[in-house]
Amino acid sequence: MPYKDKDKSRQHSKNRYKQVKGTPLGERQQEQKTISGRRIRNERKAYLVSLLGGKCVRCGYSKSLWALQFHHINPEDKESKNLSKLSFEKQIEEVKKCILLCANCHIELHEELLLETNDAI
């Protein structure tokens, strides 16, 4: 039965958390939540990478999923700096505005863009 008094409800939650926190069950639940979240992120990233061809557009690298990064073609169209903060539907829309680059090519591209900007000034 829920508490009508919010302070009592909060206190009950804190006490329950303290009881469960140190128990093996509480640790297992937290570990399971972490594993489940990681699995979902991996599956989503694999899908988003596959939408863009699954390999770096500059060098063709495709070994490690986590070495592949999304680069916005037009930075002004960017909705968020961090794709993981968006809903999956918005992530798909956002990825369609990107090209897929490996980490090395992504750094090199940003270096080239920075040098071009500095030369123009």
C-alpha positions as a Markdown table, in Angstrom:
| # | Residue | x | y | z |
|---|---|---|---|---|
| 1 | Met | 0.0 | 0.0 | 0.0 |
| 2 | Pro | 1.5 | 3.4 | -1.0 |
| 3 | Tyr | 2.2 | 6.0 | 1.6 |
| 4 | Lys | 0.0 | 9.2 | 1.4 |
| 5 | Asp | 2.8 | 11.1 | 3.0 |
| 6 | Lys | 5.7 | 11.6 | 0.5 |
| 7 | Asp | 8.3 | 11.9 | 3.3 |
| 8 | Lys | 7.3 | 8.5 | 4.7 |
| 9 | Ser | 7.4 | 7.1 | 1.2 |
| 10 | Arg | 10.9 | 8.4 | 0.6 |
| 11 | Gln | 12.1 | 7.2 | 3.9 |
| 12 | His | 10.7 | 3.7 | 3.3 |
| 13 | Ser | 12.5 | 3.6 | -0.1 |
| 14 | Lys | 15.8 | 4.6 | 1.5 |
| 15 | Asn | 15.4 | 2.0 | 4.1 |
| 16 | Arg | 14.6 | -0.7 | 1.6 |
| 17 | Tyr | 17.5 | 0.3 | -0.6 |
| 18 | Lys | 19.9 | 0.0 | 2.4 |
| 19 | Gln | 18.5 | -3.5 | 3.2 |
| 20 | Val | 18.9 | -4.7 | -0.4 |
| 21 | Lys | 22.1 | -2.9 | -1.3 |
| 22 | Gly | 24.5 | -5.2 | 0.7 |
| 23 | Thr | 22.8 | -8.5 | -0.1 |
| 24 | Pro | 24.0 | -10.8 | -2.9 |
| 25 | Leu | 20.5 | -10.5 | -4.5 |
| 26 | Gly | 20.8 | -6.7 | -4.7 |
| 27 | Glu | 24.3 | -7.0 | -6.2 |
| 28 | Arg | 23.0 | -9.5 | -8.7 |
| 29 | Gln | 20.1 | -7.3 | -9.7 |
| 30 | Gln | 22.5 | -4.3 | -10.3 |
| 31 | Glu | 24.9 | -6.5 | -12.2 |
| 32 | Gln | 22.0 | -7.9 | -14.4 |
| 33 | Lys | 20.8 | -4.4 | -15.0 |
| 34 | Thr | 24.3 | -3.3 | -16.2 |
| 35 | Ile | 24.7 | -6.4 | -18.4 |
| 36 | Ser | 21.2 | -5.9 | -19.9 |
| 37 | Gly | 21.8 | -2.2 | -20.7 |
| 38 | Arg | 25.2 | -3.0 | -22.3 |
| 39 | Arg | 23.6 | -5.7 | -24.4 |
| 40 | Ile | 20.9 | -3.3 | -25.6 |
| 41 | Arg | 23.5 | -0.6 | -26.4 |
| 42 | Asn | 25.6 | -3.2 | -28.4 |
| 43 | Glu | 22.6 | -4.3 | -30.4 |
| 44 | Arg | 21.5 | -0.8 | -31.2 |
| 45 | Lys | 25.0 | 0.3 | -32.2 |
| 46 | Ala | 25.3 | -2.7 | -34.5 |
| 47 | Tyr | 22.0 | -1.9 | -36.1 |
| 48 | Leu | 22.9 | 1.8 | -36.6 |
| 49 | Val | 26.3 | 0.9 | -38.0 |
| 50 | Ser | 24.7 | -1.5 | -40.4 |
| 51 | Leu | 22.4 | 1.3 | -41.7 |
| 52 | Leu | 25.5 | 3.1 | -42.9 |
| 53 | Gly | 27.2 | 0.1 | -44.5 |
| 54 | Gly | 29.1 | -1.3 | -41.6 |
| 55 | Lys | 32.5 | 0.0 | -42.5 |
| 56 | Cys | 34.5 | 3.2 | -42.5 |
| 57 | Val | 33.8 | 5.3 | -45.7 |
| 58 | Arg | 37.4 | 6.4 | -45.9 |
| 59 | Cys | 39.5 | 3.3 | -45.3 |
| 60 | Gly | 37.0 | 0.4 | -45.2 |
| 61 | Tyr | 37.8 | -0.6 | -41.6 |
| 62 | Ser | 35.2 | -2.9 | -40.0 |
| 63 | Lys | 36.8 | -5.1 | -37.4 |
| 64 | Ser | 35.6 | -3.5 | -34.2 |
| 65 | Leu | 32.1 | -2.1 | -33.8 |
| 66 | Trp | 33.3 | 0.3 | -31.1 |
| 67 | Ala | 36.1 | 1.7 | -33.2 |
| 68 | Leu | 33.4 | 2.9 | -35.7 |
| 69 | Gln | 32.0 | 6.4 | -35.1 |
| 70 | Phe | 29.3 | 8.6 | -36.6 |
| 71 | His | 30.4 | 11.9 | -38.1 |
| 72 | His | 27.7 | 14.5 | -38.9 |
| 73 | Ile | 28.1 | 15.8 | -42.4 |
| 74 | Asn | 26.6 | 19.1 | -41.5 |
| 75 | Pro | 27.2 | 20.0 | -37.8 |
| 76 | Glu | 24.3 | 22.5 | -37.8 |
| 77 | Asp | 21.8 | 19.6 | -38.3 |
| 78 | Lys | 23.0 | 17.9 | -35.1 |
| 79 | Glu | 20.2 | 17.4 | -32.6 |
| 80 | Ser | 22.4 | 16.1 | -29.8 |
| 81 | Lys | 26.1 | 15.7 | -29.1 |
| 82 | Asn | 25.4 | 12.3 | -27.5 |
| 83 | Leu | 23.3 | 9.8 | -29.6 |
| 84 | Ser | 22.7 | 7.6 | -26.6 |
| 85 | Lys | 20.6 | 10.3 | -24.9 |
| 86 | Leu | 18.0 | 10.1 | -27.7 |
| 87 | Ser | 15.2 | 7.6 | -28.3 |
| 88 | Phe | 16.1 | 4.8 | -30.7 |
| 89 | Glu | 13.8 | 6.3 | -33.4 |
| 90 | Lys | 15.6 | 9.7 | -33.1 |
| 91 | Gln | 18.9 | 7.9 | -33.1 |
| 92 | Ile | 18.0 | 6.4 | -36.5 |
| 93 | Glu | 17.0 | 9.8 | -37.9 |
| 94 | Glu | 20.2 | 11.3 | -36.5 |
| 95 | Val | 22.4 | 8.6 | -38.0 |
| 96 | Lys | 21.0 | 9.2 | -41.4 |
| 97 | Lys | 22.6 | 12.7 | -41.3 |
| 98 | Cys | 26.0 | 11.0 | -40.7 |
| 99 | Ile | 28.8 | 9.1 | -42.3 |
| 100 | Leu | 30.6 | 6.2 | -40.7 |
| 101 | Leu | 34.3 | 6.6 | -39.9 |
| 102 | Cys | 36.8 | 4.5 | -37.9 |
| 103 | Ala | 38.3 | 6.4 | -34.9 |
| 104 | Asn | 41.5 | 7.2 | -36.7 |
| 105 | Cys | 39.8 | 8.6 | -39.8 |
| 106 | His | 37.4 | 10.5 | -37.7 |
| 107 | Ile | 40.3 | 12.2 | -35.8 |
| 108 | Glu | 42.1 | 12.9 | -39.1 |
| 109 | Leu | 39.0 | 14.4 | -40.6 |
| 110 | His | 38.4 | 16.7 | -37.6 |
| 111 | Glu | 42.1 | 17.7 | -37.8 |
| 112 | Glu | 41.7 | 18.6 | -41.5 |
| 113 | Leu | 38.6 | 20.6 | -40.8 |
| 114 | Leu | 40.3 | 22.5 | -38.0 |
| 115 | Leu | 43.4 | 23.3 | -40.1 |
| 116 | Glu | 41.1 | 24.5 | -43.0 |
| 117 | Thr | 39.3 | 26.8 | -40.5 |
| 118 | Asn | 42.6 | 28.1 | -39.1 |
| 119 | Asp | 44.0 | 28.7 | -42.6 |
| 120 | Ala | 40.8 | 30.7 | -43.6 |
| 121 | Ile | 41.2 | 33.0 | -40.7 |
